[in-house]
Amino acid sequence: MRMRNVARKTLAIAWLAPLACFDLGTLQTDPDAGPTGSDASSDVSPAPPDATPESAPLDSASPVDAGPSWRLYSNIDTAAHRTAWTDVDLASVWTGANAPPPRGIVAATKLTNFDRLLVWADDGRFYVQEAGVWKAPQETATVFPTLLGRAFRGAYHQPNKPTPGVEEIVLVDNPAAFLFSYSAADVVSYRSQVTLADEAGPFGAPKGTKKLRWVTRSWNPLNADASTYLAEYSMYEGDDNVYFFDATALPTNKWLFSAAPLFSGKTNVPPKDSIAVGWRDDSPFSPVNYFIVKPN
């Protein structure tokens, strides 16, 4: 089946991107960066304005590595396991030298093109796991200086954007979104800031007027069907709906939490009001959905 053209196109508009490039802390220049994009948005700006943080901003100095471990919920997305979620202490999974704290997690995303789990914590550090091993953490303000003072709530990615072998990373502090590229050499390049807009009804997510609670994206770049090439689920503050977006570049559905495909008909579902972070591991042999849940 030939994929619809729109599935390979930019999912919204193109951004102009003056770049500041950081190799996990080392300032570089990226003269070859081109346009990039994602999501329904407007008002492109090359550099972010001053921001007033709303909660746990990037430069927060609050003591976060204390208290009980948060819980990690997982659901293997294969026929034999889809009906049950399992949960364990995050402290029992994220172990070893350089592991993130098992609490205070702000955002996480798992890349598709290469084996990297990216984690942002409210201790002000950015963590990268490769092949099950945690690299030395970096100060988030060093790797992502444009996020200074921002209370971003989630992260998601797009493989082969803007060029093959590179992944686009988007970090969100609604209505602002910050676009970066991430390479296999762990080079992070700032691309642009955009202003998100509410998507059109009846299923559109309130990206311009409400704060993101969590977002998870599934990518299947080899799938020729635009409706399954991308599957994005998201939830927002003060909103009981889970919103769905796919590579047709249209918001296509929404459900109350218990009726959403991630949770409907499953046992041991993560508690709706305690989910802090979500992501998807797109391994072709054993894809897994993950949520980190705060204690009550």
NORDA-V163991 format. One record per residue. RES is the residue in one small letter. PSI is psi in degrees with one decimal (NA if undefined). D_CENTER is the distance of its C-alpha to the mean C-alpha in whole Angstrom. Layout:
BEGIN
<<RES/PSI/D_CENTER> <RES/PSI/D_CENTER>>
END
This chain:
BEGIN
<<m/135.6/29> <r/132.1/28> <m/142.0/25> <r/141.4/25> <n/-37.1/25> <v/-24.9/22> <a/-26.1/20> <r/-8.5/20> <k/169.7/20> <t/138.2/18> <l/-6.2/16> <a/-103.8/17> <i/169.0/19> <a/142.9/20> <w/143.8/19> <l/138.4/22> <a/86.9/20> <p/131.5/22> <l/143.1/21> <a/122.0/21> <c/132.5/20> <f/126.7/19> <d/77.7/20> <l/45.3/18> <g/-16.7/21> <t/122.1/23> <l/131.5/24> <q/172.3/24> <t/138.0/25> <d/87.2/23> <p/-13.5/26> <d/4.8/25> <a/140.0/22> <g/-167.9/22> <p/156.3/20> <t/179.5/16> <g/164.3/14> <s/154.4/12> <d/163.3/13> <a/112.8/16> <s/173.1/17> <s/-178.4/20> <d/62.5/21> <v/137.3/20> <s/139.7/21> <p/-20.1/21> <a/142.7/21> <p/145.0/19> <p/174.3/22> <d/142.9/23> <a/144.9/21> <t/113.9/22> <p/147.7/19> <e/-33.3/19> <s/137.1/18> <a/61.3/17> <p/171.5/17> <l/-38.1/16> <d/19.8/20> <s/137.4/21> <a/18.1/23> <s/147.7/23> <p/114.4/24> <v/-23.0/21> <d/63.7/22> <a/154.5/25> <g/-178.4/25> <p/154.6/24> <s/142.1/22> <w/167.1/19> <r/143.3/18> <l/116.4/16> <y/140.1/16> <s/150.0/16> <n/111.1/18> <i/123.9/19> <d/57.1/19> <t/158.0/22> <a/-38.6/25> <a/-15.8/27> <h/-2.8/24> <r/-23.8/22> <t/-6.9/24> <a/133.6/23> <w/143.9/21> <t/154.9/21> <d/144.8/21> <v/164.2/21> <d/133.9/21> <l/-32.3/18> <a/-23.3/21> <s/-10.3/23> <v/-46.5/20> <w/92.8/18> <t/171.3/22> <g/174.2/24> <a/137.8/24> <n/6.6/21> <a/148.2/19> <p/160.8/17> <p/150.1/18> <p/30.8/18> <r/167.6/17> <g/28.4/16> <i/129.2/12> <v/-39.4/10> <a/154.8/6> <a/149.3/6> <t/147.2/5> <k/122.6/8> <l/160.9/10> <t/-43.1/12> <n/-30.6/15> <f/158.8/16> <d/90.1/15> <r/127.2/13> <l/121.0/11> <l/131.4/9> <v/133.4/9> <w/129.9/10> <a/159.6/13> <d/16.0/16> <d/6.2/18> <g/16.9/17> <r/154.9/16> <f/127.5/14> <y/141.9/14> <v/127.2/14> <q/128.9/15> <e/124.2/17> <a/39.9/19> <g/0.2/19> <v/131.0/20> <w/129.0/19> <k/166.0/19> <a/129.5/21> <p/154.3/18> <q/156.1/18> <e/127.7/19> <t/-36.7/15> <a/-23.5/18> <t/-42.8/19> <v/-34.3/16> <f/63.5/15> <p/-23.9/18> <t/-10.8/17> <l/0.7/15> <l/126.1/18> <g/-0.2/19> <r/137.1/15> <a/67.1/14> <f/148.5/10> <r/-15.8/9> <g/167.6/5> <a/147.7/2> <y/171.7/2> <h/165.0/6> <q/117.4/10> <p/150.5/12> <n/40.1/16> <k/120.6/15> <p/-5.9/17> <t/158.3/19> <p/139.6/19> <g/-4.1/18> <v/148.3/16> <e/136.3/12> <e/132.7/10> <i/132.2/7> <v/125.9/7> <l/135.9/7> <v/129.6/8> <d/80.0/12> <n/138.2/13> <p/5.2/15> <a/143.3/14> <a/142.6/11> <f/123.7/11> <l/131.3/11> <f/161.4/12> <s/149.8/13> <y/126.3/13> <s/167.5/16> <a/-18.0/18> <a/10.6/20> <d/32.6/17> <v/124.2/18> <v/125.4/15> <s/122.8/16> <y/134.4/16> <r/-54.9/16> <s/167.6/16> <q/139.0/16> <v/161.5/16> <t/119.3/17> <l/148.9/15> <a/152.2/18> <d/135.4/18> <e/159.0/18> <a/148.2/22> <g/170.0/23> <p/-4.2/24> <f/-1.3/20> <g/141.7/18> <a/146.5/16> <p/59.3/17> <k/-23.2/14> <g/-20.6/17> <t/-9.5/19> <k/155.6/17> <k/133.9/14> <l/134.6/11> <r/-48.6/11> <w/159.7/8> <v/142.8/6> <t/137.7/6> <r/136.2/7> <s/129.0/11> <w/136.4/12> <n/79.5/16> <p/-19.7/17> <l/-7.7/21> <n/129.6/21> <a/-10.2/24> <d/117.7/23> <a/-30.2/20> <s/-16.0/20> <t/-2.9/18> <y/-37.8/17> <l/137.7/14> <a/111.0/13> <e/128.1/10> <y/141.0/11> <s/158.2/10> <m/150.5/12> <y/155.6/14> <e/138.6/16> <g/25.2/20> <d/126.0/19> <d/1.8/20> <n/147.8/18> <v/126.2/15> <y/145.2/15> <f/137.8/15> <f/138.8/14> <d/-174.7/15> <a/3.7/16> <t/-3.0/20> <a/26.6/18> <l/138.1/19> <p/125.2/18> <t/-9.0/20> <n/165.2/20> <k/153.7/19> <w/157.2/20> <l/153.5/21> <f/-49.8/19> <s/-18.4/22> <a/-6.6/22> <a/144.4/19> <p/-29.3/19> <l/-25.1/17> <f/-26.2/19> <s/130.5/22> <g/7.6/25> <k/153.9/24> <t/159.2/25> <n/42.3/23> <v/142.0/20> <p/139.6/18> <p/126.7/20> <k/-47.4/18> <d/-0.7/19> <s/-1.6/18> <i/128.7/14> <a/-38.8/12> <v/145.1/9> <g/152.3/8> <w/173.0/7> <r/133.7/9> <d/115.5/12> <d/26.4/13> <s/127.4/17> <p/-20.3/19> <f/-28.0/22> <s/71.3/20> <p/139.8/16> <v/135.9/15> <n/137.9/13> <y/143.6/12> <f/138.3/12> <i/130.8/13> <v/131.9/16> <k/153.0/18> <p/153.0/22> <n/NA/24>>
END
